[in-house]
């Protein structure tokens, strides 16, 4: 029964019914206050509604309930990034990767954050790791291309962009 309710909540979130999703998340959390996934989803809903500080509280709660919850750390890192707390964001992504070494999305997010603070070599390495884990990761190739362009490595940039387009022509 719990999984069905969580899936319904995820579907509400994905369909953009954020107010309804938020109400449902609060209701489900009242009934199951020790569920890290519920707090994570609630954090995602709040982040989508630009309630970033509330989202952080809920991501941290999801991690407190389950310290090995890589998705919670990754999502926390994304909100910290939006708040320009780049060092904290990097730490959250690194923790997600430590827990789940094959977490391509966390590596990609780490690369984005490193690029933002002009740590281009670290950024490139993070994107390459994301691509190594998930060879069809068009977004990581695109981000790699952006980073190569930023440091005037135009041939490498073009190759990364071509690969991104080959994977995802649209």
N, C-alpha and C positions, 0 to 999 in steps of 0.2 A: 504493500500500500504506500509506503514512504517513497519508493522509487517513482511510482506513478505520479504522486503529488509534486515531487521535485521536477519531473519531466514536464508536467503541466506548467510549472513556474518558469522553467527554461523556455518553453514555447511562448508564453506570454511575453517574456523579455525579448525574445528573438523577433516576435511579430510587432514590436514597438509599443505594446500596450503597457507602458511603464508605470502609470499610476495604479492600474489594476495589479500589475506584477508586484509593485511595492506593497500594496495592501495585503496581497496574498502571502508575500514573504514574511511580513510582520506577523501575520496570523500563524503561519507554519512554525516560525521561530518560537512563538509562545507555547506551541504544543511540543516542540522538539528543540529545546534550547542548547543542546549539546551536539548539534550537527554542523560540522565544519563546512559542508557543501552549501547548506542553507545560508550561512553567513557570507560565504563567498559570492553566491548568486545575488544576495541582497546588496553586497558591496558593488557588484557589477551594475545593478539597477541604479544605485545611487550615483555611481561614477557617470553613467550615461545621462543622468539628470543633472550633472554638474555639481552634485553635492559631494565634493571631493573629500572634505575632512570627515564627513560621516562615512564615506566609503572606506577610508583608511581605518576607522574604528572597527568596521565590520570585517575587513580583511585581516586585521590583527587578531580579532576574536576567532576567526576561522583557523588561524595559525596557532593560537593559544590552545584551542581544542585539539588540533592535530598538528603538532610541530613538524611533521613530515609531509605536509600538504604543499607540494611544489606549485600548484596552480595558484594557491593563495599568495605565496611569495611573489610569483610573476605578476599577478594583478596588483598587488601592493606596489611593486616596482613601477608599474605603468602609471598609477595615480601619483606617486611621488615624482615621477618624471614630469607629469603635467603641472605639478606645483613647483617645478624647477629645483627640486631637492635631488640633484643628480647623484651625489655621493651615496645618499641613502637608497636611491633607486638602484644603483649599481650593486650595492650590498644585497638588496632583496633579490635581484636577478641571479647573483652568484649563489645565494642560498638555494634558490629554486633549482639551479643547475647542479649544485652539490647533492641535493636530494634525488634529482632525476637527470642524470648525466646526458640522456638523449633528448632533452627538452629543446628542440630546435627553435621554437618561438621565443623562449627565454634568451637563447643566444642572439637571436635577431634583435630583440629588445635591448639587450646589453650593447650590441653594436650601435644601435641608434643613439643610446645614451653616451657612449664613448665618443661618437662623432660630434655630438652636441657640445662636448667639453674639449673638442679638438685633440682627442687622443686617437688619432687616425689609425695608427698601427694596431692598437687594441681593437678598434672598431672593425678593421678588415679581418683580423683573426677571428673575431666573434661571428661575423657573417660567414666566413669560410667554414667554421665549425657547424653553423646552422645548416649550410648547404651540404656538408659532408653527411650529416645526420639525415637530412631530407633533401635529396638531390633535385626534386621538382619544386623547390621553394622559390617561386618567382619573386616574391617580395624581398627575400634576402638577396637575390641576384640584383634586383633593382637598387636596393640600399647600398650594396657593394659598388655598383656603378656610380651612384651619387658620391660616395666617399672617394673613390678613385678620381672622379672629376674634380672634387674639392682640392685634391693634392696634385693636380695637373698630370695625372697618369691617364692620359686620354685613351690610349690603345686598350689598356685594361678596362677602363670605363666602358668603352664601346662593346668589348667582348661580354662584359657582365650584362649590359643592357640587351644585347642580342640574345643572350641565354634566357633572360627574363621574358622577352617577347616570344621566343621559341616555345617556352613552357606555357605562357599565358598570352596568346596573341591579342586578346581584347584589352 
